[in-house]
């Protein structure tokens, strides 16, 4: 698994130093999709303390080796892994979902310790579009409240998720906003 070493070093040295001027928080989150999701997991594995979290959408490349190595990390580091996957339908994300399902059966404790998201209605290319906003909102939930005093919102005037859902005739609770859950 040494082919990603140069890119891993580049991100942790050159890219990180270039972004310091623009950094608004200490968060370092690496996000990848498909092949780059596998790289993101690899880079996190090489230096988990460098990253606040890793978000991997539909990883595939060497996923068995990656999961086997990632499950050796301490639980505190495993909890910073966010993995998203599409459905098993042939025309959706089956190439990525089927190995994932096999690994989930082989290593159930590992998959209980990480954060998983099933973009069950999307195609392979849409997994990051559906999963990224949800994942990022979880990661930045604590810091989002600091903006409330800067930009107050009149919730009576704002179209809420509840009203959007009720107009469509779907369930009225907020959980229906995200078609999500543990997979």
Secondary structure, DSSP 8 states (H G I E B T S, - for coil): --TTHHHHHHIIIIIHHHHGGG-SSS--EEEEETHHHHHHHHHHHH-TTT-SEEEEES--TTHHHHHHHHTTS-HHHHTTEEEEEE--STTTTHHHHHHHHHHHHHTHHHHHHSEEEEETTS-GGGHHHHHHHHHHHHHTHHHHGGGTTTS---TTTS--HHHHHHHHTS-SSGGGTS-----
